[in-house]
């Protein structure tokens, strides 16, 4: 589907393997964010290698196909919305406290 790469970062929207159930075909669609960094050094008497890798995969939607119809059902990520709301509330509270302390 969609693939982008920025140095060691990779961002991708991909389809999973379809599942067939009751005459319907369900295809998961996920978002992938990955970081991969590798380094190796070859010297006169030694060789060293190091690396780091991190990946985040989150469900985005399910494509439902069957009986002559095709529908994309989005999956809201409630946890990310709550974390974002808590961060914004914390930031606003901190800014209000800074402003009132400066009086």
Secondary structure, 3 states (H helix, E strand, C coil): CEEEEECCEEEEEEECCCEEECCEEEEEEEEEEEEEEEEEEECCCCEEEEEEEEEEEEEEEEEEEECCEEEEEECCCHHHHHHHHHHHHHHHHHHHHHHHHCC
